[in-house]
Amino acid sequence: MSEQKDQSEFNLKKTLESFQKIVHKTAPAASGSYSLIGSILMFTFLGWCIDQNSTLSPKGILCGVFFGLIIGFYLLFKSIKTQKY
């Protein structure tokens, strides 16, 4: 019974170590994608606020999305570029 318990603990430890290695390798890409999503949302919201306080109705959101995409993709490529394989 104890031999089976030792084997299952070994398998769990091996699985968790493997998962940790995968997460460690993908961290820069995850960080870059979060930066992309965050910048798009932030600049879109900023464009919406500009639209609410002026008469530039669709132009603020469009500019916000455009700048969010540009800055987000820059941050994504920058974080992936630092990844060493």
N, C-alpha and C positions, 0 to 999 in steps of 0.2 A: 504494500500500500504506500509506504514512504518513497519507494523508488518511482512510482507513478507520479507522486506529488512533486518530487525533485525534477522529473522530466517536464512536467507542465510549467513549473516555475522557470526552468531554463528556456522553454519555448516562449513564454511571455516576455522574459528579459531580452531574448534575441529579437523578438518582434518589436518591442519598444525601442531598442537601439537602432534598428533599421528605420523605423518611423522618424526617429530623431535625426538621423542622417539625411533623410529626404527633406524634412522641414528645413534643416540648416542650409541645404543646397538651394532650395527654392525661395528663401527669404528675400533676396534682392528683387526677384521678379514680383513677388507679392507686394513688397514695399512700393515698387514702381507702379503697379496697377492701382494700389490704393491712392497714390499721388495723382494718377490720371483721373480717377473717379472724383476725388476730392476737389481737384482744380476745376473740373467741368462743373460740378455742383456749385462751387463757390462763385465762379465768374458768372454762371447763369443767374444765380440769385442776385448778384451785384447788378447785372443788366436788368433784371426784373425791377429792382429798387429804383434804378435810374428811369425806367419806363413809367413807374408809378408817380414819380415826382416831376416828370417833364412830358412834353408832347411828342417824344420820339418813339412812340408805341412799339413797333416791332424791332426797331434798330438796336435798342439796348440789349435785349435778350440775344439777338443774333450775334452782336459783337461779343457778348459775354461767352456764348458757346464757342465762338471762333477762338478767342484768346484762351479759354479754358482748354480747348483741344491742343493748341500750339504749346502752351506751357506744360500741360499734362504729358504729352508725348515726349517733350524734351526731358522731363524728369524720368519718364519710363526708360528711355534710351540711355540716359545717364546712369541710372541704377543697374540696368542690365549690362552696360559696358564694363562696369567695375567687377562683374562676376568673372571669376577665373575657373576654368574647367580643368 
